[in-house]
Amino acid sequence: MSTSPLLPFVSDPPRRVRFSVTPEPPRRLDPVVGLLAGAAEADITPPPGMPKAGYSANAHLGSGFRSRLRARVVHLRSGTTSMAIVQCDLLGGSAVVQHLVARAIAAETDIALAGLFIGATHTHAGPGQYLGTDFYNRFASNRSGFDPAYTQFLVDQISGAVIEAHRSRRPARLAFGTTEVWGLTRNRSMPAHVRNPEVTDPATLPQRKFLAINPGLHLLRVDTIIDPTITDPTITDPTITDPTITEPAGSGRSSAPHPGPAATEPLAAMVVFSVHGTGVPVTAREYNADIWAYLVGELGNRIHGRTGTRAVVGGVEGTHADVAPAIRPGSAGHLEAARLGRALGAQAAELHEQLGGELRDDVPLGAGLREVDLDDAPTIGSVSLPRRPAVGAALVAGAHENVTPVVHRIPPFAPGHPKRWGRSTPQGTKWVIGSRWLQPLMLRLGAFPRVLPVQVLRIGPAVMVGLPFEITVETGRRVEADVAAVVGPDVERVIVSSVANEYSGYAATPEEYELQHYEGAHTLYGPATQPFLAAHAASLAAQVPPDATVQDVLGTRRFDLRAHRHLPTPAAGDRSERVVLGGACYVDPTRATDGYWELRWRDVAPANLHWHEPMVRVECAERADGDLVWRPATHDGRLLDDQGWDLQVAHVGDGPDGHTYSVRWWDPTFHGGRRYRFVLVPNASRPEVASEPFH
């Protein structure tokens, strides 16, 4: 882990860290013909011990991982515009991370700050403490304080992946498509949602039924051109497979049948979908990417199975604030997360295949980023936000699927109990926790989000709007409509992505806000938040034509954050032996969990292992020329290792002889009585160790 001059307090942060970043203006780029693209991914899984963000004080410290946390990068370059779309398995983006990554990549790429998008899957099982505000570094997790060490780790990993994607870029084609997904999500705040007149207006209801969720699953497919001599667009459909065409020996790619007359192979895919990352409950202690791990895993496995190529596959949130996964009652956990995520991934894979015939390289790009400083510009047009944000009482009660016991039944904390008397304020019907006099004494103004990033990316016929809030379904529709009205008829779809480039709470419509459910109580800046965001998004979109980069940001971005190091510090001189503790044992499935094989071992302290690198795999014994040979085990074409969703690795305790760890192989599938074993792979100078066989 390196130390950046911008984060000089990685090892021993003081009580507060103060630093500033001066963004470089976009460089004038020479035009390129066609489209160039690159992709890469980085592992951002920390060691055990980091606070998990999303469930606030109810969360736990991470104990290990069930599915790894990753950052995936898609880099696009066309005309005079360059961009990188980063998709992170985190609660949200971060202005600190965005600015520091932009500075880290400036010397080696042509990507300006305005073209750097830091999006998120909004999993509630990833670490916090990397955000740009004291308020959310304090209240999103079960611990408090900005962690410079983990933030530096994120910056290093993400910037490395962006640079790799930039260096590897090649001629490419892309397509953007949308399909509708029903039955896998639900609106968790229906009483507030149905207050929107669009939902109940008889004139619009027949055309806009089923408005309670956002069913749109958007997919960006990017392929690299592998045969530039084929230019006829009528024969570039990779869904047409010629089994006689295979990769030449030594090519480094799979020898599986390759799409026949196509001139491309998959490079990357990005999903934008609206679903909360809450399929795995607050009781789970391991880091995981929740539903999104299974969504992108299924999509990636199906692309590989169909084409023989491993693409970089990721995703970011859509307008999900009031959308929850349609979990069967009482069944929250990895079984349900896998059921819903894999079903979403299967539909994304169908769309990916359909887009093969729509790939094109004449894709104009545009990028714009505006930082709205609420201290200087709280007004746009006729819409103003209050100077002082406020936390509503219903926020304490929790969201519908994860309520705070007892409190969620007591007014005014209970949802649906707006303030109906007293002096009118810019916060409208919100019951301000502690009152509007006492809350400012407890929560200083500078602790809240005061700079709101609004980003617009034009990618061919699509416009993607990134906002730092959790956007409700109807808020998203209104933002999309206002943007669509100014970008012109060439734009086929406007896509709004929540929690991009920072986390700033919620954005409910004025009608939803009035009822004061969780979403309204967490809309910090009052009932005008949705019109304010829609106006800014439309204003910026109108200034970002194709082949343009607009960077309307603060001349110097300053951060002043309460700090605490949570990332464990490696222990010097830890020479604990790596020892397997007994053999593997099998645990039967229950109603709530799969069965699993488990192995325990003793090793050095968690901070002395590299949790973002491979740790364990499963091997299978096979006969070869009469000898017993151990080979990496596979299932359904994927390796059985800790890079997918099959293996969970956790720290389970420590003692005088060292620290104890476990690996669980969930839902194991056996073939023909074969023998298996766990292998602890070399990691942080620790040797490879294999368990005794089991079957």
Disulfide bonds with the S-S distance in Angstrom:
none
